[in-house]
């Protein structure tokens, strides 16, 4: 059963918003409130796991920016406190605290416990690398004679006949994009290969922008975090003229939570 609530705390029959699952008896970070600044509490069912919840805001739909910020704030506070947590994606709501106990905790006890064991003592760190575009474009021009020649010819076209070379400009853009992709494949893989040995697992994300080299999350043992950070720092230092490397975290380990 869940722990008794203090006066003014959440009522058992209130709809509940669920941020994630942690160990039973975990200490919640003080002073951290959830959606609509409502108090966060644990729901337990007598097993090894507990849900981190707050009362669901009433009278409106979820999805405001403040809701997203509050969701992430609660999970970030747990991670910063060193509390192992299975983070839920935004929007998880249940009918009441009894539903949290039965439908979430009791029904998924074994699997949730396994995931907590897999995440315990580890942190998620995200490595983002982007090109210094001017530097990389110069590299492409030096390495790709066709691109360099087409670029030179287009620069010499008078403005009054620019429309006549429209398709040449399209072709130049395509050639540069292809060359950038070849470089991205090579440089992104080199960064991934350099960082991965210091981590337990990684999850690579597809690039969004042309200048993106690598966007990958790493699951790192807490006792190896300093080693991992030094490794990433060295990878960035050795490529500083052409690639900007940034490490973000620790973060809630979304990328390493299987479907429960």
Protein Blocks (a to p, Z undefined) as FASTA:
>chain_A
ZZdddehiacfklccddfbdcdehiacdehiacehhiacddddehiabdcddddddehia
ehifklmmmmmmmmmmmmmnopacddddehiacfblmlmmmmmmmmmmmmmmmmmmmmgo
pacddddddddfklmmmmmmmmmmklmmmmmmmmmpcfklmmmmmmmmmmmmmmmmmmmm
mmmmmmmmmmmmmmmmmpmbdcddddfbfklmbdcdddddfklmmmmmmmmmmmmmmmmm
mpccddeddddfkklcccZZ
